[in-house]
Amino acid sequence: MKRLILSNTDFTPSIDLNPSGLSMTFSGVSRPENVSLFYQQIIDWILDLSDEIEEIVPATLKLIFKLDYCNSASQKYILIVLEKLVELKTKGLELAVEWWYDQSDDKMLEDGEDVADAIGLVFVFKPY
């Protein structure tokens, strides 16, 4: 399975999906023009991970969200990404989610809390 690294733009976050390090990092701004196209490559990566999951479990996948801004369409796709990952818990993969937010940005903290509540996972919230 290959590592997926995408550089950030003015509209998309940087992405680092690292199968050998068992980590997924999203950082920057997420408001892509075509949100489904952007996030589909991440969903496809997770589906590939699902096909190879037996080789890495038991293990913990660390997800790091350090987003400066995330529009509602991106939040929807982040939920879809998390739903796909929650499905892998039935195969023995554990998830550790960190939601980083600027300590002066209550909105990003609230967005993270909303995502955590919607998906039913415990997030660790980390101000910076």
N, C-alpha and C positions, 0 to 999 in steps of 0.2 A: 504494500500500500504506500502511495506516495504522499509526501508532505505537500500541503497546499498553502502557498504564501501569496497574498495579494497586497499590494501597496495601497495606502489610502489615497483618496482624491478629495476634492472639495465636497463630494456628495456621498462617498462610500468609506467605510472604515477599513483600516488595515486588518487583515485576517491572517492568522497563523494556525493552521490545523496540523498538529504534529503527532503522527501515530507512534513514533518511537518514544517520544517524551510523554505520551498520553495527555496532551493538553490542546486546548482550543482557546485562542485569544482573539477578542474583537476589541479594537480601540479606534477612537476618533469619532467621526460624524457618520450617522447612518440615515441617509435620505436619498437613496438611489432613485434615479429617474424611472428605471424599470426594476422595481423591488423584487418581483418574482424571478426574473432572470438572474439578478445578482445572488439571491439567496438559494436558488436552485443548485448552484455548484456546491454549496455547503451541504445541502440535503443529500446530493449525490455522493459526497465524500462520506457522510454518515452511513449511507446505504452500503458503501464499499466496506466501511468499518464493520458493519453488521455481518457481512459475509465472512469476515475474517476474525470475528469476535472470539471464537473458541481458542484461537492461538494466544490470546492475551489475557483472558480472565483466569483467576480473579484479579482484578485491577481496579484502580480508581482513575477516572478521566477528570482532569481539572479544567474547568471552564472559567475563563476570566473575561468579564465584560468591563471595559473601561471606556465608556462612551461619553462624549461631551454633549452629544445631542442624538436623539433617536425619535424619528417621526412615528406616527401611529401605524403606518403600513409596515415599517421595519419591526415594530414591536410585535405585530401579528406574526411575522416570519420568524422572529426570535422564539416565539411560543411554539411554532411548528418545529423548529430545530430542536428545542427542548423536548417536545413530545416524542420526536424520533429517538432522542437519547434515552428518555425514560423507558421506551420500549426495550432498549438494550439492557435495562436493569433486570429483566426477566431472564436474561442469558448470563447474569453474574457480574455485569459491569456496574461499578459504583460511580456516583457523580459527586463532585465537590465544586460548588459554584461560588465564585467571588464576584460581587458587584461593586466596582469602584465608582466613586462619585466625588466631584468637587464639593468640599464641605460647605461651600456657600451656595450650592445648587440643590435646593430642596426638591425641585421637580424631578431630577434624575434619581434621587433617593426614592421618591414616591413611585416613579416608574419601575424601579427595581423591585420594590415591595409588591406592586401590582402584578408583575410578571411572576414573582415567587408564589404569591397567593393563587394565581390562575393555574399554575402548573403543579402546585402542591409539593414543591421542593423547598428545603431550607437553604437560604442563601447566606453567605457571610458578607456583610456590608462593610466596606472599607473606605473611609474618607481619605482624601489626599489634599 
